[in-house]
Amino acid sequence: MTGIRRVGRGWTDVDRGQGPGPTEYAVRPGDTLARIARRLGVSLETLLRANPQIRDPDRIFPGQVLRIPDGQGPSPAVTSPASLRDTYERAPGPGLFGTRPLPPAVGGLRDPFMPPYVPVTMDSMDATLKAVGAEPLRERIGGEVVLAALNETMKRLGLATPEEKAMFIAQVLYECNYLRTLEEYASGWSYDPSVKPKKAKKLGNTQPGDGPRFKGRGFIQLTGRSNYQAFTEWLHQYVLRRCPQDKAGLESRIRQELEDIVRDFNKRASDLRESISKTQYEIAKIEARLKDPGLSDAEKKLLYHRLQQLRAHLKGLKWRLDQVERDRHRAEKGLTWVTDLDLAKADFTQEPYNELIGLSPTLAGLATQYFWEANILGRPWAGDPRRVSRAVNRGDPYTDKPALDEDKRLLLYKKSLEVLKRAS
């Protein structure tokens, strides 16, 4: 096909000197259809007619390619591929928090839509967690893997400013209990059609057992059959737009991170067993000493007190070992599921793929990316922490009903922003 232009992705040799023709536009983070139509000199109605695959004008995503029909190209002021590209690169980039200033030129080129992403460090994440009384991420199983997945997700979404990152991190920390879990603790029966039909219907849960089957999973917890189905369709399109190497890299990363998590679980289980053995040995020593008839009452009292402490400590160690063994079993099971994983065909409305979202930080990040693009990215209220919280929790940014624990979400935003601004 001749005369195809990829706006924002450079120009092919066939474009040069070919005259007017069809145009393709690659959607950037922060774009809306109305903004794209204005920039390229077409009407919104014409743009929609040329792209019948768009069913909801408010749902477009970065990387999506739109077709600009013949005769509806850029405005007359832009008459050549070079001038159109120059105009595109000079235009200030819309972000979640308004128009961003142009970043410094790098090698003669500048990309105002995607400023260089600066990863959130483990020190910054731990400082945020410490500020709200949570244990450091670096001390948890899979902490490095989780932080890497979060950074990858924010980078793909184009969240570059401290405000944008803090908005994202605040919701993730609350939804995932300060990154202690990628799956909600509740069973999910509260929105099963056999228990609460009205609530289940809103989430698309139509079959008995859909509540537990489609319970909340991911960094911003995806809930309900409808959301799992929409994520499946989005992910298929997402990986098909990627080159085969990128797709294989994602699948390999999912397998690798589950292997790393299983290894960490094995190490933690081994350490706990060693601590249990040492504690049991100390308890046996004290119990043997208490049989000594020559002990004074004061000595017995001290030994009994120490014995109670050790027994309580032993109980806690055994409880933690049970949790680690349970989670390790889930991770090992997930590892067998991803042996032949094909993201272009996986159906997350089917078992066991639905459970993988709660096991793999990379999949949790992709599910969260889908949700953020579909519901928050580029919206006019996306800079308001309250509106974002209500969009995440209530599904409606304009509702007067506060999000669940809205004050805690706002506190997380404030603390995260303070830490990120100090680090920048």
N, C-alpha and C positions, 0 to 999 in steps of 0.2 A: 504493500500500500504506500503510495507516494504522498508527499506533502504533510506528513505527520510531525507535529512539533510537541516536544515534552517540555512544557513551561516549568522552569525551576530545576530541570534536570539536564540542561544544555540542549544543543541543537545538533541534529544529525546532518551528514553531508547532503542527503537527499532534500533537506529543507531549503538549502541555500539556493536562491534563484528560482525557486519553484512557484513563487507567487502565492496567492491566497489558497487556503485549503483547510481541511479539518485540523483541529488543534486538540491536543490532550493536555490536561492539567493534573499534576500530582498534588493532592491535598497535603497541606502542611499543618502541624499542630496549631490550634487556635483559629483555623479557618472556619467560616460558615458559608453556606451556599450563597447567601446574599452578598457577602463580602467578595467572594470569588467572582460573582456575576458583575459587580461594580468594577473590579480590577481589570477584568478581561473584556468589558464592554458588551456584555450580553444581558438580556433580561432573565430574571429568575425563572419565568415560565418557560422560556426557550431552553434554558439549561436543564430544567426538569424533563421537558419533552425529549431532549437529546440523550437523557440518561434514565431510561425507564426502570433500570435496576434499583433506583433510589425510591423506596416506598415511603420513607419518612424524611422530609427535608431537614429535620433537626438532627438526623443521625448520619453524619459522615465521619470518616476517621483518617488519620494521617497515613499517607501512602496510597490511598484510594485514587484511582485514575478516572477522571471525568472527561467526557468527550464534549468539545465545543464545536457545534455544527458549522458547515460551510457558510460563508457569508456573514458569520456572526463573530468574527474575530475581534482582535483588540481595537481600541478606538483609533481614529485616523491619525492622531498625534504619534502613535507608535506604528511605524511603517516597515520596520525591518526586524529580523530575528535578533540582531545584536542590540537594537534599541529597546526591544521588549524585554530582553533578558536583563539589560542594565536597569530598566525601570523596576523590574521585579526585585532585583537585588538591593536597590536603594530604598525601597518602600519600608518604613518602620514595621516591625513584626508585631502583630497582635498577640498578646499573651493572656494568661488567666487574669492578670491584674492590670490590664490596660496595655497601651502601646509601649514597647520596650525601646530604649535608645539603641542606636546602632552600635554593635560591638566593634572593637578595633579590627582593622583589616588584617588578615593573615595571608601572606603570600599573594597579595593583590586581590584576594577574594574575601567576601564577607557574607555570612548567612545570618541575617537578623532574626529569622524565625527560630533558629536552633543555636542559641549561644552555647559556647563550650560548657559541657556538663562537668561540674566539680563534684566528685562522689562524696557522700556523707561518710565520714570516718567512724570507726568503731568508738573512738574517744568521744565524738560528738553524740553518737547514739547512747552510749553509756551515761554521759552527762545528763541527757534528757531523762533517761530512766531513773537516774539517781535523784533528780529534782522532784520526781513524783513518787519516790519511795519504792521503786522496783529494783530487782537485782540486775547486775550488769549483763548485757547480752553476750559478752565474750566468755562468760563462765557457763553458758548453757550449751547443751548438745546441739550441734548444727548452727551455732550463732554466726559464724563466718559465712556459711552458705546462705543463711537468711538475709544477712546484710547485703551480700553480693546480689541476690535476687531483687531486693528492694531498690538498690542503685540502678540495676538494669531496667527495672520498670519505670522509675522516674526519668531515666535518660530517654527511653523510648517515647514517653509522654511529652518530652520537652520541658520538664519542670526544672528550670534553671535558677530561679531567684530563691533566696532564703524563704520568702513568703510562700511561694508555691510548694517548696519542699516541706515546709512546716505544716501547711494545710494537709498535704498528703500523709505525712508521718503521724499527725495527730489522729486522723481517722483510723489509720492502720493500728496504732498502739491501742486505741480503745477497742476496736473490733476484735483484735487478737489477744486481748488481755495482756497487754504490754509485751507482745511477741512470744508469749508462752505457748501458744497453740495456733494451728492453721485451720482448726475445725471447732465449731461451737461445742460447748460442753453439754448443752441440752440434747435430749434424744431426738427432737424433731417431731414428735407425735403431736405437739400443740398446733401444728398446721397440716395435719393429715386429714384427708377428706372423711375418714371414719370417725374423727374426733371433733374437728371444727370445720365443717364444710364451707362456710362463707370465707373464712380466712384462707383455707386451702385453695379455693377457687381463684382468689386474687393472685396467688403464686403459680397457678397453672397445675397444681397437684390434683390429678384426677383419679389416680389408682390407689387402692389401699396400700399403705407402706411408702407412698411418695414422700411423706413428711420426713422420716428418717433417711430415706434414700437421697433426698435433695436438701438435707440440712445445710446450714451455713458453712461454707468452706472458702478458703483463700484469705488474702490479706484484708480485703474488704469483703466480708463473707457473702458469697453468692448463695442465694436461697431460692428454692422452688424450681419445679420442672421447667417453667417458661424461661427462667434465666439460664438454666443449664443448656437448654436447647438453643437459645440465642447465642450463648458463648460458643457452643459447638460450631454453629454456622459462621460466626465471626472468625474463629480460629482456623477453620478450613480455608477461608479466603485469605487470612493473614499469612499462613505458611505458603500458600500457592503464589502469593506475590513476592515471596522471597526466593533467592536463588537456591538451588539444591544444597549448596554447601551450608548456607545459613540454616536451612531446615534440618539438615543432618546435625549441625552444631547444637541446635536447641534440643533435639532428641538425645544426643550424646550427653549434654549437660544434665538433663533430667536423670539419666541413668547414673552419671557420675556423682551427683549430689546425694542420691539415695544410697549409693555405695559408701560415701563419706559419712552419712548420718548413721548407717548401720555400724560402721567401724567405731564411730564415737560412742554409740550405745554399748557396744561390746566392751570398750575401755571403761566406760562408766560403770557397767555391771560388774566388771572385774574389780574395780576399786571399791565398790560397795561390798562385795563379798569379802574382800580383805578386811575392810573396816568392821564388818559383822563378826568375822573370826576373831579379831583382836578384842572386840567388846565382849564377846562370849568368854574369852580367856580371862579377861579382867573380872568378869562376874563370877566365874568359877573360883578364882583366887580369893575373892572377898568372902564368898560362901564358905570356903574351906577355913578361912581364918576366923570366921564367926563361931566356929565349933570349938575354938580354943577356950577352955574353962578359965584361963587366967586373965582374960580381958576384963578391963574395968567397964563400968556402965558408960562412962564418957566415950571410951574407945568404941564400944558397941554402937552407941548412938551415931557417931561419925561414920562408921562403916555402913550402918543401915541407910543413912542419908545418901552416901555415895552409891550404894547398891540400887536405890530407887532411881537416881540419876542415870546410871548405866542401863537399867532396864528400859527406861523411857527412851533413851538414846537408841537402844537396840530396836525397839518397836518402830521408831522413825526410820531407821536404816532399812529395815525389812519392808516397810511401806514404800519407800523410795525405790527399792530394788524391784518390787512388784510393778510399779509404774514404768520403770525403765524396761523391764522384760516385756510388758504389754506393748509399749511403744516400739520396741525393737522388733517384736513379732510383726506389727503392722508394717514397719519399714521394710523388713525382709520380704513380706508378702508383696508389697508394692514393687520391690525390685524385680520379682519374677514377672510382674505384669508389664514392665517396660522393656523387657528383653527384645521384643519385636515391635516396639512402639512406632506407629506412623501417625503423626499429628494431622496429616491431611485426610485421614479416614476415621480417626478415633471419634466415637460417639459418647459424649460425656453425660448423656441421659441413660446410658447403659452401665451396668456393673462390669468390671471394676473401675472403669475410667472415672466415674463420678467420685470415687474415694481418692483417686490420685491427686485431685486438687487440694485435698487436705494433707497430703504427704510430701509433695514436691514443691519447694519454694519457687522454682521457675514457673510451674503451672499455676501456682497461687498468684504469682506476679502477672501472668498472662490474663488470668480471669479478672484480676483487679484492673489491668489495663483496659480490657473490654468495658468493664463497668464505668471506669472514669471517662473514657472516650464517649460512651453512649449517653452518659447522664450528667457530666460535669464539665468536661473540657470545652472551652470556648463559649460557655454560657455567660450572659452578662452579669450574673450574680456570683460567678466563680471565685471572686475575691473576698466574699463575705463568709467568715467561718461559721456563722449560724446557719446560713442558707445551705452551705455545703453539708453541714451536719444533718440537716433535715432531709436533704436529697439522699444522703447515704442511708439514714435510718428510717425515714418516713416515706421515701420515694417521692416527696413533693417539697421543693425548696420554698414554696410560697405558703405552706400551711402555717397556721398560727399555733399549732401544737408543737411544743419543743421536742427536739430529738431526745432519745433516751439518754439520760445523764449528760445533757447538753453542756452544763457548766464544766464537767470533767473534760469533755472534748475541747472546750475553749481554753481550759487551763493547759492541756497538752499542747495546743497550738502555741500558746504564749511561751511556754517553757522551751519548746523546740525552736521557736523563732529566736529566742534570746541566745540559745546555744549556737545556732547556725550563724547568727550575725557576729558573734564573738569569734567564730572560727574563720569567717570570711575575711 
